[in-house]
Amino acid sequence: MNFHLSQMPERTARPRTYGLTMVNDKGLSVADARNLVSGAGPHVDLVKLAFGTPLVTAGLKEKIQVFQDAGIPVYFGGLLFEAFVIRNQFSDYLDLLKEYNISYIEVSDGSIDIPHEEKCRYIEQLSKYGVVLSEVGSKDKDREHITPPYQWIKLMQAELGAGASYIVAEARETGTVGLYRNSGEVREGLVQEILTKVPAEKILWEAPQKDQQLYFLTLIGANANLGNINPVEVIALEAMRVGLRGDTFNLYLKNQ
């Protein structure tokens, strides 16, 4: 931080294992990546190259290197994993991870149907290559088949047991599925029930909207793991984490 203020929450230090900020990169250029590192690098813990963007991004290797040189792990969005699996190209996916020196790996089943036992086998196999982030909740995009809390917990526990380091609690880039209602409102009962069985440090909550970020910071504290953050919102989020935005101004003050 640039100067001292009393009554500030203690933030975990990089490289963090929790208190993570994951940026959702939907097509940053190499120059954009350099600007993000320059302006907000100390507050970015992970960069996800969203959905299938790696295939069509110019200067992909150079951009990944910019982040990696800054100590920021990069990973491919789960949809790319699914795109390889559905085409029976899983071995090619492993080669891709090696080619780009990717050591964080997202496993998801939001666009294809993978039996859960098979998904866990992928997690187990990929955990030998790096840090696995396993996504839960994507099926809730079908509003007629909302997954009950006990099932979320069962899936999360099984995937952690299979070797996932983190569970990504799904919201999509819009913040209107999975953890949230169509309006973006948090499914509070779901979240609070999950937290009775799964450690908060192991969950990366996708929270693209400010009110969603505020909810988790208020509930869990400054070191909630938050994902799908817009690159231009990283500094604003960090300010909110430490009580220097109007929404969280009074969270840490003892003598108001």
C-alpha positions in Angstrom: 0.0 0.0 0.0 1.1 3.5 -0.7 0.5 5.0 2.8 -0.6 3.9 6.3 -4.1 3.9 7.7 -5.0 2.3 11.0 -7.9 -0.1 11.4 -7.3 -1.9 8.1 -8.1 -5.6 7.6 -5.1 -7.9 7.2 -4.8 -9.1 3.6 -3.0 -12.2 2.6 0.2 -11.7 0.7 1.1 -13.0 -2.7 1.5 -15.7 -3.7 -1.8 -16.2 -2.0 -3.6 -19.4 -1.3 -6.8 -17.6 -0.4 -8.0 -14.0 -0.6 -7.7 -14.5 -4.4 -8.8 -12.2 -7.1 -9.3 -14.0 -10.4 -9.6 -11.8 -13.5 -11.8 -12.8 -16.4 -9.9 -12.1 -19.6 -12.3 -12.1 -22.6 -9.8 -10.9 -25.1 -7.2 -8.5 -23.7 -4.4 -7.6 -26.1 -0.7 -8.0 -25.2 -0.6 -4.2 -24.5 -3.7 -4.5 -22.3 -2.0 -7.3 -20.4 1.0 -5.1 -19.8 -1.2 -2.3 -18.7 -3.1 -4.5 -16.3 0.1 -5.8 -14.7 1.5 -2.2 -14.5 -1.7 -0.8 -12.9 -3.0 -3.6 -10.8 -0.5 -6.5 -10.9 -0.1 -6.9 -7.1 -3.8 -7.4 -6.7 -4.3 -10.0 -9.5 -3.8 -13.6 -8.4 -5.1 -15.5 -11.4 -6.1 -14.7 -15.0 -8.7 -16.9 -16.7 -8.6 -16.8 -20.5 -12.4 -17.0 -20.9 -14.3 -19.7 -22.8 -12.7 -20.4 -26.2 -10.8 -17.1 -26.6 -7.3 -18.7 -26.5 -7.9 -20.2 -29.9 -8.6 -16.8 -31.6 -6.4 -14.4 -29.5 -3.6 -12.7 -31.3 -0.2 -12.9 -29.5 -1.5 -15.6 -27.1 2.0 -16.9 -26.1 3.3 -13.4 -25.6 0.3 -12.3 -23.5 0.5 -15.4 -21.3 4.2 -14.7 -20.8 3.5 -11.1 -19.7 1.3 -12.5 -16.9 3.6 -15.3 -15.9 6.7 -13.0 -15.8 4.7 -10.9 -13.3 4.1 -14.1 -11.1 0.4 -14.3 -12.2 -0.8 -17.8 -13.1 -2.9 -18.0 -16.3 -5.4 -20.8 -17.1 -7.8 -21.7 -19.9 -11.5 -21.4 -19.2 -13.3 -24.7 -18.6 -15.2 -24.5 -21.9 -11.9 -25.1 -23.8 -11.3 -28.2 -21.7 -14.8 -29.3 -22.7 -14.2 -28.5 -26.4 -11.2 -30.8 -26.4 -13.0 -33.6 -24.5 -16.1 -33.6 -26.7 -13.8 -34.0 -29.8 -11.8 -36.9 -28.1 -8.7 -34.7 -28.1 -7.9 -34.8 -24.4 -4.2 -35.8 -25.1 -4.0 -32.8 -27.3 -5.2 -30.7 -24.4 -2.5 -32.0 -22.2 0.0 -31.1 -25.0 -1.5 -27.6 -25.1 -1.0 -27.1 -21.3 2.7 -28.1 -21.7 3.2 -25.9 -24.8 2.0 -22.8 -23.0 3.5 -23.7 -19.6 0.0 -23.7 -18.0 0.0 -25.2 -14.5 -3.5 -24.1 -13.4 -6.3 -26.1 -15.0 -10.1 -25.6 -14.9 -12.4 -28.7 -15.2 -16.0 -28.0 -16.0 -19.1 -29.7 -17.5 -21.3 -26.7 -18.3 -21.6 -27.3 -22.0 -21.3 -31.0 -22.2 -22.7 -33.8 -20.1 -19.9 -35.7 -18.3 -20.9 -38.3 -15.7 -19.6 -37.1 -12.4 -17.4 -40.1 -11.8 -15.7 -39.4 -15.2 -15.3 -35.7 -14.2 -13.6 -36.8 -11.0 -11.3 -39.0 -13.0 -10.3 -36.0 -15.2 -9.7 -34.0 -12.0 -7.5 -36.8 -10.5 -5.5 -37.1 -13.7 -5.0 -33.3 -14.2 -4.1 -32.8 -10.6 -0.8 -34.6 -11.5 -0.1 -31.8 -13.9 -0.9 -28.8 -11.8 -3.5 -27.0 -9.7 -7.0 -28.0 -10.6 -10.0 -25.6 -10.3 -13.2 -27.6 -10.6 -16.4 -25.8 -11.5 -19.7 -26.6 -9.8 -23.1 -25.1 -10.5 -23.1 -24.6 -14.2 -26.1 -26.9 -14.6 -28.2 -24.4 -12.8 -28.4 -22.3 -16.0 -31.5 -24.6 -16.6 -33.9 -22.9 -14.2 -36.2 -25.9 -14.3 -33.6 -28.1 -12.7 -32.0 -26.0 -9.9 -29.4 -28.1 -8.0 -30.3 -28.2 -4.3 -27.7 -27.2 -1.7 -27.0 -30.7 -0.5 -26.1 -31.7 -4.1 -23.8 -28.7 -4.5 -22.0 -29.8 -1.2 -21.8 -33.5 -2.4 -20.3 -32.5 -5.7 -17.8 -30.0 -4.1 -16.6 -32.5 -1.5 -16.2 -35.3 -4.2 -14.2 -33.0 -6.5 -12.0 -31.8 -3.7 -11.5 -35.4 -2.7 -10.5 -36.2 -6.3 -7.7 -33.7 -6.2 -9.2 -30.3 -7.0 -7.4 -27.5 -5.1 -10.3 -25.1 -5.5 -14.0 -25.3 -6.3 -15.2 -22.6 -8.7 -18.8 -21.7 -7.7 -20.4 -20.9 -11.0 -22.0 -17.6 -11.9 -21.1 -17.2 -15.6 -19.7 -13.9 -16.7 -23.2 -12.3 -16.2 -23.6 -13.3 -12.6 -27.1 -14.7 -13.2 -26.8 -18.5 -12.9 -25.6 -21.0 -10.3 -25.0 -18.9 -7.2 -27.5 -16.3 -8.3 -31.0 -15.7 -9.4 -31.9 -14.3 -12.8 -31.7 -10.8 -11.2 -28.2 -11.3 -10.0 -29.4 -11.7 -6.4 -27.3 -14.1 -4.3 -29.0 -17.4 -3.3 -28.0 -16.7 0.3 -29.4 -20.0 1.8 -27.3 -21.9 -0.8 -24.1 -20.1 0.0 -24.5 -20.3 3.8 -25.3 -24.0 3.7 -22.3 -24.7 1.5 -20.1 -22.9 4.1 -21.2 -25.3 6.8 -19.5 -28.1 5.0 -16.9 -26.7 2.6 -14.1 -24.3 3.8 -14.3 -20.8 2.3 -10.6 -20.9 1.5 -11.3 -23.7 -1.0 -14.1 -21.9 -2.9 -13.6 -19.3 -5.6 -16.9 -17.5 -5.8 -17.6 -16.1 -9.3 -18.9 -12.6 -8.5 -18.8 -10.3 -11.5 -21.2 -7.7 -10.1 -20.3 -5.2 -7.4 -23.3 -6.2 -5.1 -22.2 -9.8 -5.3 -18.6 -9.0 -4.4 -19.9 -6.9 -1.5 -22.0 -9.8 -0.2 -19.1 -12.2 0.0 -16.7 -9.6 1.5 -19.3 -8.9 4.2 -20.0 -12.5 4.8 -16.5 -14.0 4.7 -14.2 -11.0 5.1 -11.5 -9.1 3.1 -9.9 -12.4 2.0 -12.9 -14.0 0.3 -11.8 -15.7 -3.0 -13.6 -13.8 -5.8 -13.6 -14.5 -9.5 -14.8 -13.3 -12.9 -13.6 -9.8 -12.1 -13.5 -7.4 -15.0 -9.8 -6.2 -15.5 -10.8 -2.6 -15.1 -12.5 -3.3 -11.8 -9.5 -4.9 -10.0 -8.3 -1.8 -8.1 -11.9 -0.9 -7.2 -12.4 -4.4 -5.8 -9.2 -4.2 -3.8 -10.3 -0.9 -2.3 -13.6 -2.4 -1.4 -11.8 -5.4 0.2 -10.0 -3.1 2.6 -12.9 -0.8 3.5 -12.0 2.1 1.2 -15.1 2.2 -0.8 -18.4 3.5 0.4 -20.1 0.1 0.5 -17.5 -1.3 3.0 -16.3 1.9 4.7 -17.6 1.0 8.1 -16.7 -2.8 8.1 -13.5 -2.5 9.9 -13.8 0.7 11.9 -13.8 0.1 15.7 -14.6 3.6 16.8 -17.1 5.0 14.4 
